[in-house]
Amino acid sequence: MITGPLQHTKISELVEQDYVRASVLYYFGIRFYEYPENTLEEACLACGLPVEQVVQELESPARPLDEKLPLVSYPIDLIIEYLRHAHFVFVKNKLPFISKLVESFTAHHPSYDAIAKDLKTLFPLFVEDFIHHIYEEEDTLFRYIQLLYKAHFGKGNPSKLFYMMERHSIQRFASEHEVHDDEMEGIRRITDNYTVTPETPLHVKVIYAELTHLEQSLQIHARIENEILFPKAMVLENNVKRSVLEKSKFN
């Protein structure tokens, strides 16, 4: 049995100390706003969870999207796999948790009633648009780059590559991508840039903290694409086009 303080601490106090804990508890099936006055041990007992495992996860450091990886030195296929994994984390982890927070958001505070209403309207639209953007990016941009990468090594289907090269260009993808670089502007506006005060309800603090972390992750993701993926892909595309042109001279 763990004798540390976490298991004897109220859920509301645990989350107040570190808002990231709300997401950890959520994935164990403990919604912090449903057990605010229960200790962690009591909540785990109610949910049939081993308190030792939950404490261990709560004490583990968070693992955010890492912009310090030397991605610029990675081959482009590994960069795409890294970005695909980031998409998976957004779609399967971050967005469902925030969506649940927004859906269950009852401010019980006149200053936040309008914000709760606006978030419940705007955030699902943001999620829908963002997921559509992700899938479109994987189906077109990533697929095109992977075809170029194979062609660079003399592999792949030449007819499929020619078809894609006629329809797409990395420059156009890069230009269109800039439109999506500030997807959260509307949410930032209605939340007054996620501003909190000592009187802000805990539920609001957690939502704003998660929205802040999401925006930071999206900014890192966009920088990786704009500053690493697109420049590498443009060089790759030019090399493949040059190779195709040279081969055509001998036919």
Contacts in CASP RR format, 6 or more apart in sequence:
PFRMAT RR
TARGET T0000
AUTHOR 0000-0000-0000
METHOD contacts of the structure
MODEL  1
MITGPLQHTKISELVEQDYVRASVLYYFGIRFYEYPENTLEEACLACGLP
VEQVVQELESPARPLDEKLPLVSYPIDLIIEYLRHAHFVFVKNKLPFISK
LVESFTAHHPSYDAIAKDLKTLFPLFVEDFIHHIYEEEDTLFRYIQLLYK
AHFGKGNPSKLFYMMERHSIQRFASEHEVHDDEMEGIRRITDNYTVTPET
PLHVKVIYAELTHLEQSLQIHARIENEILFPKAMVLENNVKRSVLEKSKF
N
1 52 0 8 1.000
2 51 0 8 1.000
2 52 0 8 1.000
2 55 0 8 1.000
4 55 0 8 1.000
6 14 0 8 1.000
6 40 0 8 1.000
6 55 0 8 1.000
6 58 0 8 1.000
6 59 0 8 1.000
7 39 0 8 1.000
7 40 0 8 1.000
7 41 0 8 1.000
7 44 0 8 1.000
7 51 0 8 1.000
7 55 0 8 1.000
8 39 0 8 1.000
8 40 0 8 1.000
8 41 0 8 1.000
9 39 0 8 1.000
9 40 0 8 1.000
10 36 0 8 1.000
10 37 0 8 1.000
10 38 0 8 1.000
10 39 0 8 1.000
10 40 0 8 1.000
11 25 0 8 1.000
11 30 0 8 1.000
11 32 0 8 1.000
11 35 0 8 1.000
11 36 0 8 1.000
11 37 0 8 1.000
11 38 0 8 1.000
11 39 0 8 1.000
11 40 0 8 1.000
11 43 0 8 1.000
12 32 0 8 1.000
12 36 0 8 1.000
12 37 0 8 1.000
12 202 0 8 1.000
14 21 0 8 1.000
14 25 0 8 1.000
14 32 0 8 1.000
14 40 0 8 1.000
14 58 0 8 1.000
15 21 0 8 1.000
15 22 0 8 1.000
15 25 0 8 1.000
15 32 0 8 1.000
15 202 0 8 1.000
15 206 0 8 1.000
16 202 0 8 1.000
16 205 0 8 1.000
19 205 0 8 1.000
19 206 0 8 1.000
19 209 0 8 1.000
19 210 0 8 1.000
20 62 0 8 1.000
20 209 0 8 1.000
20 213 0 8 1.000
21 32 0 8 1.000
21 58 0 8 1.000
22 32 0 8 1.000
22 101 0 8 1.000
22 206 0 8 1.000
22 210 0 8 1.000
23 97 0 8 1.000
23 210 0 8 1.000
24 54 0 8 1.000
24 57 0 8 1.000
24 58 0 8 1.000
25 31 0 8 1.000
25 32 0 8 1.000
25 43 0 8 1.000
25 54 0 8 1.000
25 58 0 8 1.000
26 32 0 8 1.000
26 97 0 8 1.000
26 100 0 8 1.000
27 93 0 8 1.000
27 97 0 8 1.000
28 44 0 8 1.000
28 47 0 8 1.000
28 49 0 8 1.000
28 54 0 8 1.000
28 57 0 8 1.000
29 47 0 8 1.000
29 49 0 8 1.000
30 43 0 8 1.000
30 44 0 8 1.000
30 47 0 8 1.000
30 49 0 8 1.000
30 54 0 8 1.000
31 100 0 8 1.000
31 104 0 8 1.000
32 202 0 8 1.000
32 206 0 8 1.000
33 104 0 8 1.000
33 202 0 8 1.000
33 203 0 8 1.000
35 42 0 8 1.000
35 43 0 8 1.000
35 46 0 8 1.000
36 202 0 8 1.000
38 46 0 8 1.000
40 51 0 8 1.000
40 54 0 8 1.000
40 55 0 8 1.000
40 58 0 8 1.000
41 51 0 8 1.000
43 49 0 8 1.000
44 50 0 8 1.000
44 51 0 8 1.000
44 54 0 8 1.000
45 51 0 8 1.000
64 213 0 8 1.000
64 216 0 8 1.000
64 217 0 8 1.000
65 86 0 8 1.000
65 89 0 8 1.000
65 217 0 8 1.000
65 220 0 8 1.000
65 221 0 8 1.000
67 220 0 8 1.000
67 223 0 8 1.000
67 224 0 8 1.000
69 82 0 8 1.000
71 79 0 8 1.000
71 82 0 8 1.000
71 224 0 8 1.000
71 228 0 8 1.000
72 228 0 8 1.000
74 82 0 8 1.000
75 149 0 8 1.000
76 145 0 8 1.000
76 149 0 8 1.000
76 229 0 8 1.000
76 232 0 8 1.000
76 233 0 8 1.000
76 236 0 8 1.000
77 146 0 8 1.000
77 149 0 8 1.000
79 224 0 8 1.000
79 228 0 8 1.000
79 229 0 8 1.000
79 232 0 8 1.000
80 142 0 8 1.000
80 145 0 8 1.000
80 146 0 8 1.000
80 229 0 8 1.000
82 224 0 8 1.000
83 142 0 8 1.000
83 221 0 8 1.000
83 224 0 8 1.000
83 225 0 8 1.000
83 229 0 8 1.000
84 138 0 8 1.000
84 142 0 8 1.000
86 217 0 8 1.000
86 221 0 8 1.000
87 134 0 8 1.000
87 137 0 8 1.000
87 138 0 8 1.000
90 130 0 8 1.000
90 134 0 8 1.000
90 214 0 8 1.000
90 217 0 8 1.000
91 131 0 8 1.000
91 134 0 8 1.000
94 210 0 8 1.000
94 213 0 8 1.000
94 214 0 8 1.000
94 217 0 8 1.000
95 127 0 8 1.000
95 130 0 8 1.000
95 131 0 8 1.000
95 214 0 8 1.000
97 210 0 8 1.000
98 123 0 8 1.000
98 207 0 8 1.000
98 210 0 8 1.000
98 211 0 8 1.000
98 214 0 8 1.000
99 123 0 8 1.000
99 124 0 8 1.000
99 127 0 8 1.000
101 203 0 8 1.000
101 206 0 8 1.000
101 207 0 8 1.000
101 210 0 8 1.000
102 119 0 8 1.000
102 120 0 8 1.000
102 123 0 8 1.000
102 124 0 8 1.000
102 207 0 8 1.000
103 120 0 8 1.000
104 203 0 8 1.000
105 116 0 8 1.000
105 119 0 8 1.000
105 120 0 8 1.000
105 203 0 8 1.000
105 204 0 8 1.000
105 207 0 8 1.000
106 116 0 8 1.000
106 203 0 8 1.000
107 113 0 8 1.000
107 115 0 8 1.000
107 116 0 8 1.000
107 201 0 8 1.000
107 203 0 8 1.000
107 204 0 8 1.000
108 201 0 8 1.000
109 199 0 8 1.000
109 200 0 8 1.000
109 201 0 8 1.000
109 204 0 8 1.000
111 199 0 8 1.000
112 200 0 8 1.000
112 201 0 8 1.000
112 204 0 8 1.000
115 190 0 8 1.000
115 191 0 8 1.000
115 204 0 8 1.000
118 190 0 8 1.000
119 187 0 8 1.000
119 190 0 8 1.000
119 191 0 8 1.000
119 207 0 8 1.000
122 186 0 8 1.000
122 187 0 8 1.000
122 190 0 8 1.000
123 187 0 8 1.000
126 183 0 8 1.000
126 184 0 8 1.000
126 187 0 8 1.000
129 183 0 8 1.000
130 183 0 8 1.000
133 180 0 8 1.000
133 183 0 8 1.000
140 168 0 8 1.000
140 173 0 8 1.000
141 173 0 8 1.000
143 164 0 8 1.000
144 164 0 8 1.000
144 168 0 8 1.000
144 170 0 8 1.000
144 173 0 8 1.000
145 170 0 8 1.000
145 229 0 8 1.000
145 233 0 8 1.000
145 236 0 8 1.000
147 156 0 8 1.000
147 157 0 8 1.000
147 160 0 8 1.000
147 161 0 8 1.000
147 164 0 8 1.000
148 161 0 8 1.000
148 233 0 8 1.000
148 236 0 8 1.000
148 237 0 8 1.000
148 240 0 8 1.000
149 236 0 8 1.000
150 156 0 8 1.000
150 161 0 8 1.000
151 158 0 8 1.000
151 161 0 8 1.000
151 240 0 8 1.000
151 243 0 8 1.000
151 244 0 8 1.000
152 236 0 8 1.000
152 239 0 8 1.000
152 240 0 8 1.000
152 243 0 8 1.000
161 240 0 8 1.000
162 244 0 8 1.000
165 237 0 8 1.000
165 240 0 8 1.000
165 241 0 8 1.000
165 244 0 8 1.000
169 237 0 8 1.000
170 230 0 8 1.000
170 233 0 8 1.000
170 234 0 8 1.000
170 237 0 8 1.000
171 234 0 8 1.000
173 230 0 8 1.000
173 233 0 8 1.000
174 226 0 8 1.000
174 230 0 8 1.000
174 234 0 8 1.000
177 222 0 8 1.000
177 225 0 8 1.000
177 226 0 8 1.000
177 230 0 8 1.000
178 226 0 8 1.000
180 222 0 8 1.000
181 222 0 8 1.000
181 226 0 8 1.000
183 218 0 8 1.000
184 211 0 8 1.000
184 214 0 8 1.000
184 215 0 8 1.000
184 218 0 8 1.000
187 211 0 8 1.000
188 194 0 8 1.000
188 215 0 8 1.000
191 208 0 8 1.000
191 211 0 8 1.000
194 208 0 8 1.000
194 209 0 8 1.000
194 211 0 8 1.000
194 212 0 8 1.000
195 208 0 8 1.000
196 204 0 8 1.000
196 205 0 8 1.000
196 208 0 8 1.000
200 208 0 8 1.000
END
